[in-house]
Amino acid sequence: MVKHPFYSDYSGGDRISGEFPALKCVSSLTRLGAFPMIDVFPASERKTRLSAGGLPEKDVLALLADLDGLKPNGARDAAQLAKDAQRIGLACTQGRALLNKLPVKSKRTPAERAAGNAIVHLLAGATWNFMRQHRDTVYRKLTGDLSRSLRVEDLAWAGADLLPGMLPSRRELREEAARMQADKDGLEIQQGMFFSQILSDRVLGTHLCNAMLRPTPEALERLTEFQRSGKLDLGHVKLEARGEAGYLYFHYPRYLNAEDDDTVGPQEVACDLILLHPGLRMGVLRGDPVDHPKYKGRRIFSAGINLTRIYQGKQSYLFYLTRDLGLVNKFYRGLQLNEFYFDEPESTHEKPWVAVVETFAIGGGCQLLLVMDYVIAESGSYFNLPARKEGIIPGCANLRLPRFFGERIARQGILFDKTFYVDSPEARLLINEVVPRDRIDAAVEQCVANAIGSGMVSAGGNRKAIRVQSEPLQVFREYMATNAYEQAFCHLSDQLIHNLERHWNAKERKL
C-alpha cells in the first residue's frame, strides 16, 4: 500500500489508463484510498459519509445525483462534450458550495474534514473520468485541431472558459490564494486531473510538450535589445553575454535564490535569450551573492522552491508544470523553432550548459544539475533533494537521478534525505570539477574557453544522440503525466503542511 496525500491508505492502479482495482469498503473515510471514488462506493454509503460532516441531506443528495449522471456513455463528439461539460460544471459548482458550508479546513472536526476530503475526491474523480472520455475533443477544440501551440498557463485559462465550474478560473484561484495553504480545499487538483489526462495521450501530450519548448513572446521581443546591450536585468534574473557564452545569474537574495511563481518566468525568458542569441554558443548558470547574515556576500546556486510561499498559500500548482515542461526541459532539450512531427526525431535548437554550484543546490537547484552538460562545484558545497521532508515530488529528479547514481542511491536521496557533499566520491558521479572558492571564477573561464575552443559544431547533435537512449521525449511525456496527477494531491495535502511546520518552522516565517 502506498501512502496517499489525502487519505492514510491509498491503493492505486494504472494511473495513465485510468483503470483502478476493485477495493473493499472500509469503516472510516480516512482510510479511503481508491481513486476515483465515484466508481467505488454506492450512493447510499457516500451519502452517509458526507452527511456525517453535518452537510444538509438535500444538498448531498443533489450532488450525488449529479455525479451519478456523469457516467461515461461512449460518445466523444462535440455535441456530447457540450452536454457532459454542462453536467460536470454543475456538479463541481454544487460540490464547492457544499465545501463552503463547512468551516475552513484547519478548523474542521474529524467528521467535517472527512466529508470535505470526500467531496474533493468525488469532484477529482468526476474530472478524471470526464477528461479521460473527452480529452481529445477538448484539447483539439482549445488548440484549433492542434494548429495552435498553447502553453500550460494559457491552456488552463482557456480550459476554464470552455469548462466553467470544472476547471478553476483565474479569479477563483486569486480568491483561494487569500487563504493559507492549510485552508485550501484544492481547486487546483482539478487542473492536475486535466493536465494528467492530456499528457497521458501520446499525440496530445507530445503537442503540449512541444508547445512548452517554443520561445516565450518576451524573449522574442527582447532579443534585439540583448544582442545590442549584452546585458539584461529581468528582476530575479541577471543576464550577460561575455564573448560567446551567455551567463544566467539567479537573483533572489531574500530567499537565497529560491524558486517560485515570480522567478520561473524571468528564468525561462533568460534561458530562451541565450538559446536564441546567434552569437552565443553555450550558457552558464550561476547564483548571485546574497545578503543573508549567515551567507552574506557569498554566492548561492539555489535554495529550491520557496517553501514560505507554499505555506502561505501563495504558490501555484501550475508552477510545477510550467517549470518542468518549460524552463528545465529547455535547458535539457533546447527550443522548438520548427514544425514538429510525432514520428520523427527531435529537431530542437540547443546549446550546452554549465552550472556553477556554490554553497548549495537544494531541491530544484539539484534538479537543474541533472540536465546540465558540465557542473563545477565549490569545495565544501553540497546538493540534496529534501522532497520527502517537504511533501512534494522533486520535479523530474525521480526520472533522472537514477541515471547518475543508480536506483538504490537515488531512492536514498529522494526518500531518505541523503545529502551529497561535492567532495565525496559519490557526488563525483554528477559533479565534473570541485575547486576551492577562490578558484571558481578561473575554473568557469577555463571550462568555457575549452568548450568554445573545441568548435562545438556537433554539440547539439551529440546532446540529441545522448537523449535518444537516456530520455526520449515519450518517456518524459509519460513521466509528466504521472507527475501532474501526483503533484496536484501533494501540493494540497495535509502532510505538506505538517512537514513544513515540522522541518521548516513555517509558522514563524514571513513573506
N, C-alpha and C positions, 0 to 999 in steps of 0.2 A: 504494500500500500504506500502510495506517495502522498506526502502531506500537501493538502490543498490550501491556498492562501486564505480562503474564507471559512472553510469547514475543517474540522480536525482530521477527518479521513477523506481521502479523495481517490476514487477508482476511475482511471482514465482508460480510453480506448484508442482508436486511431484518430488523433485529433484532426489530421488533414482530411480524411474522408468523411469524418463526422459520425462514424459508427462506434457506438458505445455498448459495452456488455450489459446484460441484464443484471440488476442489483437487487439484493434483498432489502425490504423495507426495514428501517431501524427505528428505535423508540424515540430518539432525540434528534431534533432538527440539526443540532450542531454536529451530528455525525453524517449528515447527508453529504455525499461526495459526488454522486453521478451528475454528469453534465451532458446534455441539457436536462434539467429536472422535469420539464414539460412532458417528457416521454417516459418518466419513471413512476410517478405517483398518481393514483386515481384521484379524481376531483374531490371525492369525499375526504381523503386524507389531507390533501392540500388545503382544503377549507379549514379543517381542524387546526392545522399548523399556523395558518395565517390569522385565524380568529383568536388563537391563544395569545396573540400580541395585543388584543384589545381593539382590533380594527372592526369597523361596522360590518356586520354579516352581509348586508345588502350590497355594499361596495365590493366585498371579497367575492361574492357570487358573480357579480357583473364582470370583474376582472377575469375570473376563471372561465366564464362562458366565452369571453372574447379570445382568450388564449386557446381554448379548445376549437374555436372556429378557424384557427390558423394551420390546421393540419395540411401538409403538402397534398396537392391533388394531381401532380404530374405535369400540369400545363406550365410553360415557361415563356409565353409570349407577352407582348406589351400590354395586351388587354388584361391578362391575369395579373401581371405585375401591378397595374393600377389598382385592381380590386384588393390584392393582398397588402399593398402598401397602405391603403386606407385602413384596413383592418388592424395591421400591426401598429400603425401610428396611434390609433385609438387605444389599443391595449396598453402600449407603453405610456401614453398620457395618463390613463387610469391608474396604472401601476405607480407612477411617480406621484400622483395625487394621494394614493394610499401612504406612500413613504412620508409625504409631508404631514400626514395626520399623526405620525409618530414623533416623539421627542427627537432632538438632534442625536446623532448616532452615539456620541460619547456619553449621553445621559440616559440611554435606554436600559430597561431591565433585561435580564437574560431572555425572557419570552419575547419582549419587543425587538431585541436585537436579532433573535432567531427569525421572527416574522419579516423583519426588514431584509435580512440576508436572503430569505426565501424569495421575496419579490424581486430582488436584484438578479438572482439566478434564473428565475422564471422569465424575466424580460431578456436576459442574455441568451437563454436557450431559444426563445422565440426569434430573436435576431439572427442567431446562428443558423437556425433552420430556414428562415426566410432567405438569407443570403446564399445558403447552400443551393436553394432552388432557383434563385433569380440572379445570382452574381453575374452571369454572362450578360443578361439583358440590362441589368443596372449599369455595369461598367461600360458597355458599349453605348448606352444612351448618354452617359456622362462624358464620354470621350469622342462622341461622333463616330461610332464604329471604329475606334482605335485611330482616328485621324488626328486627334489632339493629344498632346503629352501633358497631363496634369500631375503636378507634384502632390505629395501626400496631403499637405495642408489644403490645397485647392480642391482636391478630391473630397476631403472631409466636409468642407463647407458646401460644395456643390451637391454632395450626397445628402446633407441636411436639408437642402432646399427641395430635393427630389423626394426624400423620405422623411417628411416632418413628423416629429413625435418619436420615430425610431432612433434617428441619429441626432445628437445634441447640436444646437446651433451655437454660433459664437456668443450670442447674447446669453444663452443658458449657461455656457461654461464660464463666462465672466461673472455671472451671479454666483455660481457654485464656488468660484475661486475666492469669494469673500469668506468662505468657511475654512477652518483648519482642516488639514488632511484627515484627521481622525473623525471629522463630522461629515465627510462626503459619502454619499451612498453609491457613487460610481457611475455617473453619466458616461464617463469615458470608456467604460467597459463595452458599451455598445460600439464604439469606434474600433476597439480591439477585435470584436467579432466580425465587423465589416471588413477590415483590412486583412485579417487572417484568411477569410474565405477568398478574397481577391488574390492574395499571394499563393493560395493553395492551387489555383488554376494555372497551368503551365503558360497558356497564351496570355491571359490577363496579367498574371504576376510578372511575367517577363516584360510585358509592355510597361508596367508600373516601375519595375527596376530600371529600365532604360530611360523612362521619363525623369527619374531622380538623378540620372547621370548627365542630364542636359545642363549647360551653363546657366547660372542664375541671371535674370534680367539685370540686376545691379552690376554684376561683373561685366557684362557686355557693355553697359553704359559707361563704366569707369575704366575700361581697358585703355583707351587713348590717354586718359589722364595719368594712369600708372606708367604707361610707356614713356610719357613726356617727363614726369617728375621723378620717377624711380622710387617714390615713397608714397604711402597712403596711411592715414590714421583712420581706422574703422571702429574706433572706440575700444572694444575689448580685444582688438587685434591690431598689431602694428605690422606693416608690410614694407619690405625694402628689396630693391633689386641691386645686387652687387656683382658686377661682372656678369657671368652667365648663370648665376644662381639667385633664386628668389628666397628670401628669408621671411618666414611667418612667425611672429612673436605673440604668444598668448599674453594678454594684458588684462588681468582681473585681480589686482593686488589685494583687494579687501578680502577676497575668498581664496587666496593662494592659487590663483589661476585655475579655479574650478570651472565646471561647465554647467550651463543652464539654458533656459529659453532665450536669454539675452545674448549669449555668446555664440550659439551654434550657427546663427545666420551670418554674422560677420566672418566667422571662421570659414564657412563654406564659400563665401564670396572671395576671400583671400586665396583659398585653395584654387578656385576657378581662375583667378587672375594670374597666378603663377603658371598654371597649365596653359592658359591662352596666350600669354606673352611670348611672341615669336623669338625674342632674344634670350629667353631663359631656358636652360636645358635640364635643370633639376631644382628641387625645393628642399629647404631646411626648416624643420620645426624646432622651436626653442621657446622656453618660458622667459618672460621678463622678470626683473628683480621685483621683490615685494617689500612692503613696509611693515609687516607684522613684527612685533617686538622680538619674537623668537627667531625669526629668519631675516631680520632687517638687512636689506642690501643684497641678499642672496637671490639667485635665480632659482625658480621652482618650475619644473616642467608642467605638472598638473596635479591638482588635488582631487580630480574626479568630479562626479556630479555634485551639485550644490545641495547638500542634504538639508540645510536650513530652509531653503525654498520648498523642498518637498514637504517637510514637516509643517510649514506654514500654509500649505495648500496652494502655493503659487507656481508649482512646476507642472507642466502639462504632460499628459501621456504621449501626445504627438511628438514630443521631443525625442523619445527613444527611436521612433520610426524615421523621422527626418534626419537624425544624426547618422544612423547606421546605413540607411538606404542612400543618403546623400553624401554628407561630408566624409565619413570614414570610407565608404565604398569608392568615392572619387580618389582618395589617397591610394586606394588599392587598385582600382580599375581605370582611373582617368575619366575623361569626358566623352560622352556620346555626341559627336558632332554630325554624324551622317545618319541616313536612314538605316535602320537595323532590320535584320531578318531572323526569325526564330530558329531556322535550321542552318545557320551559317556561323562561323567563328566570331568571337568578339572583335569589334573594329573600333575600339576606343582610342582616343588621343591621350597618351600618358607620358609621365616623366618619372624618374627615380626620386625617392625621398629619403632624407637623412633626418633622424631625430637625435636631439641632444638632451639626455636625461641629467638634470641637476637637482640635487636634494632628494626628490622622489617623483615617481609616476604612479599615482594611486588610481585604482578603478579605471575610469575612462581614459586616463593617461596611459595606463598599462595596455589597454585595448589598442591604442594608436600604435604602440610599438610593434604589434603583431602584423601590421600592414606596411611597415617601413622596410626599405631595402638595406638600410645600414643604420646601426644605433651606436652612438658614442655616449658613454656614461662617465660621470664624475665619480671618482673613487669615494666610497662611503655612502653613496646614494642607494636607493632601493626601489623596487616596484612590487605591487601586490594587487589583488582583486578581492576586496572585502565585501563582495556582493552578499554573501550569506549573512553577515552582520547587519547589512542594510536591509535585506529582504527583497532584492530585485535581481533580475537576470543581468549579468555583466556584458551587455551588448552582444557582440559576436565572439567573445572570448571562448565560449563553450565550443564553438566551431573551430577556432584557430589555435588556441593554446595547446591542444594535444599534438599538433603538428610539430611543435618545437620541443616539447618536454615529454611526450608520450602521455597516454591517458591516465596512468596512475598518478604522476606528479601533477598533471592538470587538475584532476579531481581534488588533490590535496590543496592546490592553490585556490580553487573555486569554492569547494565545500568545507574546507578545514583551515582556512585563514593563513595559509603559508605565505610568508614574506620572503622575497628573493632579494638578497643583497648582491649588488653587482660585482663585488669582489669574489663571490663564491663560484666554484666550478659549475654548479647548476645554472647560474644566471648567464654564463657564457654561451649557453645554447641559444640565447636571444640577443645578447649584447656582443657587438663586434670589437669594441675598444673600451678599455677602462683607463682613465688618465687622471692625474691629480687636478684639483680645481684650477691651479694656476697655469695649467697647460691645455685647458679645454678649448680656448679660442684658437690656439695654434693647431690643435688636432682637427677642429672643424675646417679650418682653412686648408690644411693638408689633404683632408678627405675630399673636399670639393675640387681642389686642384687636380688630384689624381683621377677623379671620376671624369671631369670635363676634359682633361688632357688625353684621356684614352679614346676620345672620339664620340662615344655614346650613340653612334648611329643606330645600333641594334638594341638599345636599352628597352624600348617599348615592345619590340618583338620578343625579346627574351622574357620580359615580365609576363606577357600573354602566354608564352610557352610553359612557364612555370605554373601558371594558374590552371592550365588545362588539366594537369594531373593533381593539383592540390585543392583547388576550389573553383570548379566550373560554375558558371552563372546559375545553372539549375539547382545545384547543391545549395548555393547561397539563398536562392529564392525559397526553397523548401524550408531551410532553417528559419528564415524571416517569417514564414507563415506560422511556425510554432512559436517563435519569439513574440509575434504580435498578439497571439492568443494569451500566452502565459504571462507576459509582462503587464497586460491590462489588469489581471487579477492581483498580481504582485503589487502594482502601483497603488491599488486601492485597498490593500489588505490591512487587517488589524495588526498582523505580525510586523508589518513595516513600521508602524507607529511604535510598537513595543520595542523593536530593535533600535530605532533611532533614540528613544528615551534611555535605553539601557547602555548602548555603546557610544552614543554621540552626545549625551547630555543635552538633547534637543530642546527641552523645556527652557533652558537657560540662555539659549542662543537667540539673537535678534537679527532681523534682516537689515 
